[in-house]
Amino acid sequence: MSELVSQHQRGISLQRINAMVLRYWYLLMSSWPRLLELVYWPALQIITWGFLQNYISQASGFFAKAGGTLIGAVILWDILFRGQLGFSISFLEEMWARNLGNLMMSPLKPIEFLLSLMIMSLIRLAIGVIPMTLLALFFFGFNFYAIGLPLIAFFCNLIFTSWSVGVFASGLVLRNGLGAESIVWTLMFAVMPLACIYYPVEVLPAWLQAVAWTLPPTYVFEGMRSLLIDHVFRADLMVWALVINAILFAASFATFLALLQSAKRNGSLLSSGE
């Protein structure tokens, strides 16, 4: 019996992951302001930027050629940003409730905790982005899903990046307490200028271009422009993005575990205040 228990503890428990996902799901469904916020900001963004594209296209033929590049960039950026935020918000819920110490003393493993946050990130992302894409279709005639199979590559690379940033930011908050909470809200915006969301890499200075190409989202947004403007899917860009994402994800997970051990040694799990 003890051997069976030991084997069970060594493996990843789907039941524990499911329990954590249900916890965050019930928390989300019990608060209509939380649900409203998930839909409100993406909807506001797509409407604002969509009308801006319409205005600019009246004076320039570029956006007619670009085929909704600006709207597509807004949606993909929201996937990147909301994916990270959906992960981090669920983590912060535990910090705000002073419950993280209890979870870490339970049979729940760090990998199971992180997996549950990733699943909840996808759920929160779907609630916000799907209405956003429908608004883009209704108001501006841009069918985001018409991108087809390349959309899978775009989405996977962006969500992997968002999780990497979310895991890293969560580790920093775990170690330093809620005084470092602002990192969760601002870290992704530090990536924004170099990810070349609304403009090609070529507009950056030469030395910044080298930095931009170290970021997986840069490959995704370049790939989107290539697809919508030149109608060419750059599979090579997606492969490079996936390779960099694998390195970033492994590094962020290792960093989280190191910061978790540091927090345990310093007792900050039970005193995670400001």
Accessible surface in RSA format (square Angstrom, percent):
REM  Atomic radii and reference values for relative SASA: ProtOr
REM  Chains: A
REM  Algorithm: Lee & Richards
REM  Probe-radius: 1.40
REM  Slices: 20
REM RES _ NUM      All-atoms   Total-Side   Main-Chain    Non-polar    All polar
REM                ABS   REL    ABS   REL    ABS   REL    ABS   REL    ABS   REL
RES MET A   1   176.54  91.4 136.34  90.2  40.19  95.7 120.50 102.4  56.04  74.2
RES SER A   2    94.27  79.7  81.25 108.4  13.02  30.0  52.95 112.8  41.32  57.9
RES GLU A   3   119.31  68.5 113.89  86.2   5.42  12.9  44.71  86.5  74.59  60.9
RES LEU A   4   115.91  64.6 111.24  79.6   4.68  11.8 111.53  78.3   4.39  11.8
RES VAL A   5    70.76  46.6  68.15  61.7   2.61   6.3  70.71  61.4   0.05   0.1
RES SER A   6    42.80  36.2  40.28  53.8   2.52   5.8  23.08  49.2  19.72  27.6
RES GLN A   7    84.12  47.0  74.04  54.1  10.08  24.0  20.70  44.1  63.41  48.1
RES HIS A   8    99.79  54.5  89.23  62.0  10.56  27.0  62.42  64.3  37.37  43.5
RES GLN A   9    98.43  55.0  96.30  70.4   2.12   5.0  24.74  52.7  73.68  55.9
RES ARG A  10   166.86  70.1 136.38  69.5  30.48  72.6  74.92 102.4  91.94  55.7
RES GLY A  11    33.08  40.8   0.00   N/A  33.08  40.8  32.82  90.1   0.26   0.6
RES ILE A  12    92.06  52.4  65.15  48.5  26.91  64.9  65.39  47.1  26.67  72.4
RES SER A  13     9.05   7.7   2.91   3.9   6.15  14.2   6.28  13.4   2.78   3.9
RES LEU A  14   141.16  78.6 134.02  95.9   7.14  17.9 134.23  94.3   6.92  18.6
RES GLN A  15   146.97  82.2 138.32 101.1   8.65  20.6  51.61 109.9  95.36  72.3
RES ARG A  16    40.08  16.8  37.63  19.2   2.45   5.8  30.38  41.5   9.70   5.9
RES ILE A  17     9.65   5.5   9.65   7.2   0.00   0.0   9.65   6.9   0.00   0.0
RES ASN A  18    81.94  56.5  78.13  75.5   3.81   9.2  19.17  46.1  62.77  60.7
RES ALA A  19    57.05  52.5  47.03  72.6  10.02  22.8  51.25  72.2   5.80  15.4
RES MET A  20    13.95   7.2  13.40   8.9   0.55   1.3   1.67   1.4  12.27  16.3
RES VAL A  21    17.19  11.3  17.19  15.6   0.00   0.0  17.19  14.9   0.00   0.0
RES LEU A  22    67.98  37.9  67.98  48.6   0.00   0.0  67.98  47.7   0.00   0.0
RES ARG A  23    85.18  35.8  74.56  38.0  10.63  25.3  34.48  47.1  50.71  30.7
RES TYR A  24     5.34   2.5   2.89   1.6   2.44   6.4   3.08   2.3   2.25   2.8
RES TRP A  25    85.81  34.4  85.81  41.5   0.00   0.0  64.31  34.3  21.51  34.9
RES TYR A  26   136.91  63.9 133.33  75.9   3.58   9.3 100.14  75.3  36.77  45.3
RES LEU A  27    54.25  30.2  50.50  36.1   3.75   9.4  53.24  37.4   1.01   2.7
RES LEU A  28     1.33   0.7   0.45   0.3   0.88   2.2   1.06   0.7   0.27   0.7
RES MET A  29    74.28  38.5  51.12  33.8  23.16  55.1  27.41  23.3  46.87  62.1
RES SER A  30    89.59  75.7  46.75  62.4  42.83  98.7  49.62 105.7  39.97  56.0
RES SER A  31    21.36  18.1  17.87  23.8   3.50   8.1  11.31  24.1  10.06  14.1
RES TRP A  32   181.17  72.7 176.07  85.2   5.10  12.0 150.13  80.0  31.04  50.4
RES PRO A  33    68.38  49.8  62.33  56.8   6.04  22.0  63.71  52.6   4.67  29.0
RES ARG A  34    70.83  29.7  68.65  35.0   2.19   5.2  21.57  29.5  49.27  29.9
RES LEU A  35    49.28  27.4  48.58  34.8   0.70   1.8  48.94  34.4   0.34   0.9
RES LEU A  36    99.60  55.5  94.47  67.6   5.13  12.9  99.19  69.7   0.41   1.1
RES GLU A  37    87.84  50.4  84.21  63.7   3.63   8.7  24.08  46.6  63.77  52.1
RES LEU A  38    16.09   9.0  15.43  11.0   0.66   1.7  15.58  10.9   0.51   1.4
RES VAL A  39    49.57  32.6  49.26  44.6   0.31   0.7  49.26  42.8   0.31   0.8
RES TYR A  40   103.40  48.3  98.27  55.9   5.13  13.4  69.32  52.1  34.09  42.0
RES TRP A  41   111.03  44.6 111.03  53.7   0.00   0.0  98.45  52.5  12.58  20.4
RES PRO A  42     0.07   0.0   0.07   0.1   0.00   0.0   0.07   0.1   0.00   0.0
RES ALA A  43    17.92  16.5  17.64  27.2   0.29   0.7  17.64  24.8   0.29   0.8
RES LEU A  44    76.69  42.7  73.63  52.7   3.05   7.7  76.15  53.5   0.54   1.4
RES GLN A  45    41.70  23.3  39.41  28.8   2.29   5.5  21.24  45.2  20.46  15.5
RES ILE A  46     0.00   0.0   0.00   0.0   0.00   0.0   0.00   0.0   0.00   0.0
RES ILE A  47    51.74  29.4  51.74  38.5   0.00   0.0  51.74  37.3   0.00   0.0
RES THR A  48    78.64  55.9  70.00  71.0   8.64  20.6  62.90  84.5  15.74  23.8
RES TRP A  49    72.99  29.3  72.94  35.3   0.04   0.1  61.15  32.6  11.83  19.2
RES GLY A  50     0.00   0.0   0.00   N/A   0.00   0.0   0.00   0.0   0.00   0.0
RES PHE A  51   104.94  52.5 100.24  62.1   4.70  12.2 100.50  60.9   4.44  12.7
RES LEU A  52    72.19  40.2  67.00  47.9   5.19  13.0  71.22  50.0   0.96   2.6
RES GLN A  53    16.83   9.4  16.83  12.3   0.00   0.0   0.65   1.4  16.17  12.3
RES ASN A  54    58.08  40.0  56.43  54.5   1.64   4.0  17.36  41.8  40.71  39.4
RES TYR A  55   155.45  72.6 152.42  86.7   3.02   7.9 106.01  79.7  49.43  60.9
RES ILE A  56    60.49  34.4  58.38  43.5   2.12   5.1  60.49  43.6   0.00   0.0
RES SER A  57    42.57  36.0  26.20  35.0  16.37  37.7  13.46  28.7  29.11  40.8
RES GLN A  58   151.90  84.9 109.38  79.9  42.52 101.2  46.16  98.3 105.74  80.2
RES ALA A  59    96.42  88.7  55.77  86.1  40.65  92.5  66.01  93.0  30.41  80.6
RES SER A  60    46.80  39.5  36.55  48.8  10.25  23.6  29.90  63.7  16.89  23.7
RES GLY A  61    56.43  69.6   0.00   N/A  56.43  69.6  36.82 101.0  19.62  43.9
RES PHE A  62   102.17  51.1  93.57  58.0   8.60  22.4  99.88  60.6   2.28   6.5
RES PHE A  63    29.62  14.8  24.92  15.4   4.70  12.2  25.17  15.3   4.45  12.7
RES ALA A  64    85.25  78.4  51.68  79.7  33.57  76.4  63.91  90.0  21.34  56.5
RES LYS A  65   138.09  67.4 118.58  72.8  19.51  46.5  74.14  66.7  63.95  68.1
RES ALA A  66     0.00   0.0   0.00   0.0   0.00   0.0   0.00   0.0   0.00   0.0
RES GLY A  67    37.35  46.1   0.00   N/A  37.35  46.1  31.07  85.3   6.28  14.1
RES GLY A  68     7.22   8.9   0.00   N/A   7.22   8.9   3.93  10.8   3.28   7.4
RES THR A  69    11.59   8.2  11.59  11.7   0.00   0.0  11.59  15.6   0.00   0.0
RES LEU A  70    15.33   8.5  12.76   9.1   2.56   6.4  15.23  10.7   0.09   0.3
RES ILE A  71     2.78   1.6   2.78   2.1   0.00   0.0   2.78   2.0   0.00   0.0
RES GLY A  72     0.09   0.1   0.00   N/A   0.09   0.1   0.09   0.3   0.00   0.0
RES ALA A  73     0.42   0.4   0.42   0.6   0.00   0.0   0.42   0.6   0.00   0.0
RES VAL A  74     0.00   0.0   0.00   0.0   0.00   0.0   0.00   0.0   0.00   0.0
RES ILE A  75     0.00   0.0   0.00   0.0   0.00   0.0   0.00   0.0   0.00   0.0
RES LEU A  76     0.02   0.0   0.02   0.0   0.00   0.0   0.02   0.0   0.00   0.0
RES TRP A  77     5.43   2.2   5.43   2.6   0.00   0.0   0.08   0.0   5.36   8.7
RES ASP A  78     0.00   0.0   0.00   0.0   0.00   0.0   0.00   0.0   0.00   0.0
RES ILE A  79     4.28   2.4   4.28   3.2   0.00   0.0   4.28   3.1   0.00   0.0
RES LEU A  80     0.00   0.0   0.00   0.0   0.00   0.0   0.00   0.0   0.00   0.0
RES PHE A  81    17.97   9.0  17.97  11.1   0.00   0.0  17.97  10.9   0.00   0.0
RES ARG A  82    31.00  13.0  29.02  14.8   1.98   4.7   9.81  13.4  21.18  12.8
RES GLY A  83     0.00   0.0   0.00   N/A   0.00   0.0   0.00   0.0   0.00   0.0
RES GLN A  84     0.09   0.0   0.09   0.1   0.00   0.0   0.00   0.0   0.09   0.1
RES LEU A  85    17.36   9.7  17.33  12.4   0.03   0.1  17.36  12.2   0.00   0.0
RES GLY A  86     3.68   4.5   0.00   N/A   3.68   4.5   3.02   8.3   0.66   1.5
RES PHE A  87     0.00   0.0   0.00   0.0   0.00   0.0   0.00   0.0   0.00   0.0
RES SER A  88     0.00   0.0   0.00   0.0   0.00   0.0   0.00   0.0   0.00   0.0
RES ILE A  89    18.59  10.6  18.59  13.8   0.00   0.0  18.59  13.4   0.00   0.0
RES SER A  90     1.45   1.2   1.00   1.3   0.45   1.0   0.45   0.9   1.00   1.4
RES PHE A  91     0.09   0.0   0.09   0.1   0.00   0.0   0.09   0.1   0.00   0.0
RES LEU A  92     0.00   0.0   0.00   0.0   0.00   0.0   0.00   0.0   0.00   0.0
RES GLU A  93    15.23   8.7  12.86   9.7   2.37   5.6   2.22   4.3  13.01  10.6
RES GLU A  94     0.00   0.0   0.00   0.0   0.00   0.0   0.00   0.0   0.00   0.0
RES MET A  95     0.11   0.1   0.03   0.0   0.09   0.2   0.09   0.1   0.03   0.0
RES TRP A  96   104.65  42.0  82.33  39.9  22.32  52.4  78.43  41.8  26.22  42.5
RES ALA A  97    63.07  58.0  31.19  48.1  31.88  72.5  43.13  60.7  19.95  52.8
RES ARG A  98   124.42  52.2 104.04  53.0  20.38  48.5  53.52  73.1  70.90  43.0
RES ASN A  99    31.91  22.0  31.62  30.6   0.29   0.7   6.83  16.4  25.08  24.2
RES LEU A 100     3.13   1.7   2.62   1.9   0.51   1.3   2.62   1.8   0.51   1.4
RES GLY A 101     2.83   3.5   0.00   N/A   2.83   3.5   1.74   4.8   1.09   2.4
RES ASN A 102    85.19  58.7  76.31  73.7   8.88  21.4  22.46  54.1  62.73  60.6
RES LEU A 103    22.11  12.3  21.74  15.6   0.36   0.9  22.11  15.5   0.00   0.0
RES MET A 104    22.45  11.6   4.44   2.9  18.02  42.9   1.96   1.7  20.49  27.1
RES MET A 105   135.96  70.4  98.66  65.3  37.30  88.8  68.95  58.6  67.01  88.8
RES SER A 106    45.39  38.4  27.99  37.3  17.41  40.1  33.33  71.0  12.06  16.9
RES PRO A 107    97.05  70.7  77.86  71.0  19.18  69.7  91.26  75.3   5.79  36.0
RES LEU A 108    13.63   7.6   6.95   5.0   6.68  16.8   6.95   4.9   6.68  18.0
RES LYS A 109    43.66  21.3  42.16  25.9   1.49   3.6  41.61  37.5   2.05   2.2
RES PRO A 110    34.97  25.5  34.92  31.8   0.05   0.2  34.97  28.9   0.00   0.0
RES ILE A 111    51.96  29.6  51.22  38.2   0.74   1.8  51.22  36.9   0.74   2.0
RES GLU A 112     0.00   0.0   0.00   0.0   0.00   0.0   0.00   0.0   0.00   0.0
RES PHE A 113     0.71   0.4   0.71   0.4   0.00   0.0   0.71   0.4   0.00   0.0
RES LEU A 114     0.08   0.0   0.08   0.1   0.00   0.0   0.08   0.1   0.00   0.0
RES LEU A 115    53.72  29.9  53.64  38.4   0.08   0.2  53.64  37.7   0.08   0.2
RES SER A 116     0.00   0.0   0.00   0.0   0.00   0.0   0.00   0.0   0.00   0.0
RES LEU A 117     0.00   0.0   0.00   0.0   0.00   0.0   0.00   0.0   0.00   0.0
RES MET A 118    12.15   6.3  12.15   8.0   0.00   0.0   5.72   4.9   6.42   8.5
RES ILE A 119    70.91  40.4  70.71  52.7   0.20   0.5  70.88  51.0   0.03   0.1
RES MET A 120     0.09   0.0   0.09   0.1   0.00   0.0   0.09   0.1   0.00   0.0
RES SER A 121     0.00   0.0   0.00   0.0   0.00   0.0   0.00   0.0   0.00   0.0
RES LEU A 122    67.07  37.4  61.87  44.3   5.19  13.1  62.15  43.7   4.92  13.2
RES ILE A 123    48.55  27.6  44.19  32.9   4.36  10.5  48.32  34.8   0.23   0.6
RES ARG A 124    21.54   9.0  19.21   9.8   2.33   5.5   1.83   2.5  19.71  11.9
RES LEU A 125     6.12   3.4   4.95   3.5   1.17   3.0   6.12   4.3   0.00   0.0
RES ALA A 126    41.89  38.5  35.91  55.4   5.99  13.6  40.48  57.0   1.41   3.7
RES ILE A 127    41.98  23.9  33.77  25.2   8.21  19.8  41.22  29.7   0.76   2.1
RES GLY A 128     3.03   3.7   0.00   N/A   3.03   3.7   2.67   7.3   0.36   0.8
RES VAL A 129    12.50   8.2  12.50  11.3   0.00   0.0  12.50  10.9   0.00   0.0
RES ILE A 130    87.61  49.9  87.61  65.3   0.00   0.0  87.61  63.1   0.00   0.0
RES PRO A 131    40.71  29.7  38.61  35.2   2.10   7.6  40.24  33.2   0.47   2.9
RES MET A 132     0.38   0.2   0.00   0.0   0.38   0.9   0.03   0.0   0.35   0.5
RES THR A 133     2.74   1.9   0.75   0.8   1.99   4.7   0.75   1.0   1.99   3.0
RES LEU A 134    99.02  55.1  95.69  68.5   3.32   8.4  96.21  67.6   2.80   7.5
RES LEU A 135    45.61  25.4  45.32  32.4   0.28   0.7  45.57  32.0   0.04   0.1
RES ALA A 136     0.00   0.0   0.00   0.0   0.00   0.0   0.00   0.0   0.00   0.0
RES LEU A 137    84.46  47.0  77.60  55.5   6.85  17.2  77.60  54.5   6.85  18.4
RES PHE A 138   162.75  81.4 133.56  82.7  29.19  76.0 140.28  85.1  22.46  64.3
RES PHE A 139    89.75  44.9  61.82  38.3  27.93  72.7  64.54  39.1  25.21  72.1
RES PHE A 140    34.41  17.2   1.96   1.2  32.45  84.4   9.68   5.9  24.73  70.8
RES GLY A 141    59.88  73.8   0.00   N/A  59.88  73.8  27.70  76.0  32.18  72.1
RES PHE A 142    20.05  10.0  17.42  10.8   2.63   6.9  20.05  12.2   0.00   0.0
RES ASN A 143    65.54  45.2  57.42  55.5   8.12  19.6  13.10  31.5  52.44  50.7
RES PHE A 144     6.23   3.1   5.30   3.3   0.93   2.4   5.30   3.2   0.93   2.7
RES TYR A 145   108.94  50.9  94.71  53.9  14.23  37.0  89.49  67.3  19.45  24.0
RES ALA A 146    75.32  69.3  39.07  60.3  36.25  82.5  50.26  70.8  25.06  66.4
RES ILE A 147    19.90  11.3   3.00   2.2  16.89  40.7   9.54   6.9  10.35  28.1
RES GLY A 148    35.71  44.0   0.00   N/A  35.71  44.0  31.80  87.3   3.90   8.7
RES LEU A 149   143.31  79.8 134.88  96.5   8.43  21.2 135.61  95.2   7.70  20.7
RES PRO A 150    20.99  15.3  19.13  17.4   1.86   6.8  20.85  17.2   0.14   0.9
RES LEU A 151    25.83  14.4  25.83  18.5   0.00   0.0  25.83  18.1   0.00   0.0
RES ILE A 152   105.10  59.8 101.93  75.9   3.18   7.7 105.10  75.7   0.00   0.0
RES ALA A 153    26.27  24.2  18.61  28.7   7.66  17.4  25.57  36.0   0.70   1.9
RES PHE A 154     0.06   0.0   0.06   0.0   0.00   0.0   0.06   0.0   0.00   0.0
RES PHE A 155    65.11  32.6  65.11  40.3   0.00   0.0  65.11  39.5   0.00   0.0
RES CYS A 156    45.33  34.3  45.33  50.6   0.00   0.0   9.77  24.7  35.56  38.3
RES ASN A 157     5.18   3.6   4.90   4.7   0.28   0.7   0.14   0.3   5.04   4.9
RES LEU A 158     0.10   0.1   0.07   0.1   0.03   0.1   0.10   0.1   0.00   0.0
RES ILE A 159     5.10   2.9   5.10   3.8   0.00   0.0   5.10   3.7   0.00   0.0
RES PHE A 160    69.29  34.7  69.29  42.9   0.00   0.0  69.29  42.0   0.00   0.0
RES THR A 161     5.03   3.6   5.03   5.1   0.00   0.0   4.80   6.4   0.24   0.4
RES SER A 162     0.00   0.0   0.00   0.0   0.00   0.0   0.00   0.0   0.00   0.0
RES TRP A 163    26.91  10.8  26.91  13.0   0.00   0.0  26.91  14.3   0.00   0.0
RES SER A 164     5.47   4.6   4.45   5.9   1.02   2.3   4.78  10.2   0.69   1.0
RES VAL A 165    21.88  14.4  19.31  17.5   2.58   6.2  21.87  19.0   0.01   0.0
RES GLY A 166     0.00   0.0   0.00   N/A   0.00   0.0   0.00   0.0   0.00   0.0
RES VAL A 167     0.49   0.3   0.49   0.4   0.00   0.0   0.49   0.4   0.00   0.0
RES PHE A 168    74.41  37.2  74.41  46.1   0.01   0.0  74.41  45.1   0.00   0.0
RES ALA A 169     0.00   0.0   0.00   0.0   0.00   0.0   0.00   0.0   0.00   0.0
RES SER A 170     0.00   0.0   0.00   0.0   0.00   0.0   0.00   0.0   0.00   0.0
RES GLY A 171     0.03   0.0   0.00   N/A   0.03   0.0   0.03   0.1   0.00   0.0
RES LEU A 172    40.15  22.4  40.15  28.7   0.00   0.0  40.15  28.2   0.00   0.0
RES VAL A 173     0.00   0.0   0.00   0.0   0.00   0.0   0.00   0.0   0.00   0.0
RES LEU A 174     2.43   1.4   1.90   1.4   0.53   1.3   1.90   1.3   0.53   1.4
RES ARG A 175    67.94  28.5  66.11  33.7   1.83   4.4   9.20  12.6  58.73  35.6
RES ASN A 176    86.68  59.8  60.41  58.4  26.27  63.3  19.40  46.7  67.28  65.0
RES GLY A 177     4.91   6.1   0.00   N/A   4.91   6.1   4.85  13.3   0.07   0.2
RES LEU A 178    11.47   6.4   7.43   5.3   4.04  10.2   7.43   5.2   4.04  10.9
RES GLY A 179    49.77  61.4   0.00   N/A  49.77  61.4  20.06  55.0  29.72  66.6
RES ALA A 180    14.84  13.6   8.79  13.6   6.05  13.8  14.20  20.0   0.64   1.7
RES GLU A 181    38.91  22.3  38.80  29.4   0.11   0.3   9.46  18.3  29.45  24.0
RES SER A 182    68.75  58.1  63.89  85.3   4.85  11.2  41.01  87.3  27.74  38.9
RES ILE A 183    46.56  26.5  45.53  33.9   1.03   2.5  46.56  33.5   0.00   0.0
RES VAL A 184     0.00   0.0   0.00   0.0   0.00   0.0   0.00   0.0   0.00   0.0
RES TRP A 185    88.16  35.4  85.18  41.2   2.99   7.0  79.70  42.5   8.46  13.7
RES THR A 186    77.71  55.3  73.76  74.8   3.95   9.4  59.38  79.8  18.33  27.7
RES LEU A 187    49.73  27.7  46.75  33.4   2.98   7.5  49.68  34.9   0.05   0.1
RES MET A 188     0.31   0.2   0.28   0.2   0.03   0.1   0.27   0.2   0.04   0.1
RES PHE A 189    93.40  46.7  85.46  52.9   7.95  20.7  85.85  52.0   7.56  21.6
RES ALA A 190    68.54  63.0  43.94  67.8  24.60  56.0  55.45  78.1  13.10  34.7
RES VAL A 191    25.00  16.4  23.24  21.0   1.76   4.2  25.00  21.7   0.00   0.0
RES MET A 192    50.06  25.9  48.23  31.9   1.83   4.4  34.44  29.3  15.62  20.7
RES PRO A 193    72.57  52.9  68.49  62.4   4.09  14.9  72.57  59.9   0.00   0.0
RES LEU A 194    36.98  20.6  36.98  26.5   0.00   0.0  36.98  26.0   0.00   0.0
RES ALA A 195     0.00   0.0   0.00   0.0   0.00   0.0   0.00   0.0   0.00   0.0
RES CYS A 196     0.00   0.0   0.00   0.0   0.00   0.0   0.00   0.0   0.00   0.0
RES ILE A 197     1.95   1.1   1.25   0.9   0.70   1.7   1.25   0.9   0.70   1.9
RES TYR A 198    64.14  29.9  32.70  18.6  31.44  81.8  35.27  26.5  28.87  35.6
RES TYR A 199    71.19  33.2  70.03  39.8   1.16   3.0  59.46  44.7  11.74  14.5
RES PRO A 200    53.38  38.9  53.38  48.7   0.00   0.0  53.38  44.1   0.00   0.0
RES VAL A 201     1.84   1.2   1.84   1.7   0.00   0.0   1.84   1.6   0.00   0.0
RES GLU A 202   122.49  70.3 103.36  78.2  19.13  45.5  62.96 121.8  59.54  48.6
RES VAL A 203    91.56  60.3  56.44  51.1  35.12  84.6  64.57  56.1  26.99  73.2
RES LEU A 204    22.73  12.7  17.24  12.3   5.49  13.8  17.49  12.3   5.24  14.1
RES PRO A 205    68.00  49.6  55.18  50.3  12.82  46.6  67.60  55.8   0.40   2.5
RES ALA A 206    85.33  78.5  68.65 105.9  16.68  38.0  69.76  98.2  15.58  41.3
RES TRP A 207   176.66  70.9 163.67  79.2  12.99  30.5 155.52  82.9  21.14  34.3
RES LEU A 208    39.93  22.2  39.93  28.6   0.00   0.0  39.93  28.0   0.00   0.0
RES GLN A 209    48.15  26.9  48.15  35.2   0.00   0.0   5.02  10.7  43.13  32.7
RES ALA A 210    66.24  60.9  52.80  81.5  13.44  30.6  60.69  85.5   5.55  14.7
RES VAL A 211    61.20  40.3  58.94  53.4   2.25   5.4  61.13  53.1   0.06   0.2
RES ALA A 212     0.00   0.0   0.00   0.0   0.00   0.0   0.00   0.0   0.00   0.0
RES TRP A 213    80.42  32.3  76.83  37.2   3.59   8.4  62.66  33.4  17.76  28.8
RES THR A 214    78.63  55.9  70.68  71.6   7.96  19.0  65.17  87.5  13.47  20.4
RES LEU A 215    36.78  20.5  36.78  26.3   0.00   0.0  36.78  25.8   0.00   0.0
RES PRO A 216     1.11   0.8   1.09   1.0   0.01   0.1   1.11   0.9   0.00   0.0
RES PRO A 217     0.89   0.6   0.57   0.5   0.32   1.2   0.85   0.7   0.04   0.3
RES THR A 218     0.00   0.0   0.00   0.0   0.00   0.0   0.00   0.0   0.00   0.0
RES TYR A 219    20.10   9.4  20.10  11.4   0.00   0.0   5.83   4.4  14.27  17.6
RES VAL A 220     0.44   0.3   0.44   0.4   0.00   0.0   0.44   0.4   0.00   0.0
RES PHE A 221     0.00   0.0   0.00   0.0   0.00   0.0   0.00   0.0   0.00   0.0
RES GLU A 222    26.57  15.3  23.41  17.7   3.15   7.5   1.63   3.1  24.94  20.4
RES GLY A 223     0.38   0.5   0.00   N/A   0.38   0.5   0.38   1.0   0.00   0.0
RES MET A 224     0.23   0.1   0.23   0.1   0.00   0.0   0.18   0.2   0.04   0.1
RES ARG A 225    21.42   9.0  20.77  10.6   0.65   1.5  20.11  27.5   1.31   0.8
RES SER A 226    16.80  14.2  13.11  17.5   3.69   8.5  11.72  25.0   5.08   7.1
RES LEU A 227    28.19  15.7  25.76  18.4   2.43   6.1  25.76  18.1   2.43   6.5
RES LEU A 228    26.08  14.5  22.16  15.9   3.92   9.8  23.19  16.3   2.89   7.8
RES ILE A 229    33.79  19.2  24.78  18.5   9.00  21.7  24.78  17.8   9.00  24.4
RES ASP A 230    90.76  63.6  71.23  70.9  19.53  46.2  20.70  48.7  70.07  69.9
RES HIS A 231   148.50  81.2 122.54  85.2  25.96  66.4  84.41  87.0  64.09  74.6
RES VAL A 232    75.39  49.6  72.34  65.5   3.05   7.3  75.39  65.5   0.00   0.0
RES PHE A 233    81.14  40.6  58.15  36.0  22.99  59.8  58.15  35.3  22.99  65.8
RES ARG A 234    93.88  39.4  92.08  46.9   1.79   4.3  22.07  30.2  71.81  43.5
RES ALA A 235    53.70  49.4  50.33  77.7   3.37   7.7  50.55  71.2   3.16   8.4
RES ASP A 236    67.72  47.4  58.70  58.4   9.02  21.3  41.43  97.5  26.29  26.2
RES LEU A 237    13.53   7.5  13.53   9.7   0.00   0.0  13.53   9.5   0.00   0.0
RES MET A 238    11.81   6.1  10.47   6.9   1.34   3.2  10.72   9.1   1.09   1.4
RES VAL A 239    90.87  59.8  89.71  81.2   1.16   2.8  90.86  78.9   0.01   0.0
RES TRP A 240   147.38  59.1 147.31  71.3   0.06   0.2 118.90  63.4  28.48  46.2
RES ALA A 241     0.00   0.0   0.00   0.0   0.00   0.0   0.00   0.0   0.00   0.0
RES LEU A 242    90.98  50.7  90.86  65.0   0.13   0.3  90.86  63.8   0.13   0.3
RES VAL A 243    70.51  46.4  66.64  60.3   3.87   9.3  70.30  61.1   0.21   0.6
RES ILE A 244    28.26  16.1  28.26  21.1   0.00   0.0  28.26  20.3   0.00   0.0
RES ASN A 245     1.80   1.2   1.37   1.3   0.43   1.0   1.59   3.8   0.21   0.2
RES ALA A 246    63.30  58.2  48.28  74.5  15.02  34.2  57.75  81.3   5.54  14.7
RES ILE A 247   113.34  64.5 107.83  80.3   5.51  13.3 112.32  80.9   1.02   2.8
RES LEU A 248    64.79  36.1  63.10  45.1   1.69   4.3  63.10  44.3   1.69   4.6
RES PHE A 249    62.50  31.3  62.50  38.7   0.00   0.0  62.50  37.9   0.00   0.0
RES ALA A 250    63.33  58.2  51.86  80.0  11.46  26.1  58.81  82.8   4.52  12.0
RES ALA A 251    53.43  49.1  43.81  67.6   9.62  21.9  52.26  73.6   1.17   3.1
RES SER A 252     7.71   6.5   4.62   6.2   3.10   7.1   7.24  15.4   0.47   0.7
RES PHE A 253    50.35  25.2  50.35  31.2   0.00   0.0  50.35  30.5   0.00   0.0
RES ALA A 254    59.22  54.4  51.00  78.7   8.22  18.7  54.56  76.8   4.66  12.3
RES THR A 255    45.03  32.0  40.33  40.9   4.70  11.2  22.29  29.9  22.74  34.4
RES PHE A 256     1.76   0.9   1.70   1.1   0.05   0.1   1.76   1.1   0.00   0.0
RES LEU A 257    60.34  33.6  60.19  43.1   0.15   0.4  60.34  42.4   0.00   0.0
RES ALA A 258    61.22  56.3  48.58  75.0  12.63  28.7  56.81  80.0   4.40  11.7
RES LEU A 259    31.88  17.8  31.82  22.8   0.05   0.1  31.88  22.4   0.00   0.0
RES LEU A 260     0.36   0.2   0.36   0.3   0.00   0.0   0.36   0.3   0.00   0.0
RES GLN A 261    85.35  47.7  85.35  62.4   0.00   0.0  29.24  62.2  56.11  42.6
RES SER A 262    18.40  15.6  18.40  24.6   0.00   0.0   8.50  18.1   9.91  13.9
RES ALA A 263     0.00   0.0   0.00   0.0   0.00   0.0   0.00   0.0   0.00   0.0
RES LYS A 264    92.47  45.1  68.92  42.3  23.56  56.1  41.71  37.5  50.77  54.1
RES ARG A 265   181.28  76.1 141.08  71.9  40.20  95.7  76.06 103.9 105.22  63.8
RES ASN A 266    89.34  61.6  54.97  53.1  34.37  82.8  15.73  37.8  73.61  71.1
RES GLY A 267    38.50  47.5   0.00   N/A  38.50  47.5  31.61  86.8   6.89  15.4
RES SER A 268    16.50  13.9  15.26  20.4   1.24   2.9  16.14  34.4   0.36   0.5
RES LEU A 269    19.18  10.7  14.39  10.3   4.79  12.0  14.61  10.3   4.57  12.3
RES LEU A 270   131.59  73.3  98.91  70.8  32.68  82.1 103.23  72.5  28.36  76.3
RES SER A 271    82.16  69.4  57.59  76.9  24.57  56.6  51.21 109.0  30.96  43.4
RES SER A 272     3.47   2.9   3.24   4.3   0.23   0.5   1.67   3.6   1.80   2.5
RES GLY A 273    22.26  27.5   0.00   N/A  22.26  27.5  16.44  45.1   5.83  13.0
RES GLU A 274   166.07  95.3 112.96  85.5  53.11 126.5  87.01 168.3  79.06  64.5
END  Absolute sums over single chains surface
CHAIN  1 A    12957.7      10998.8       1958.9       9346.7       3611.0
END  Absolute sums over all chains
TOTAL         12957.7      10998.8       1958.9       9346.7       3611.0
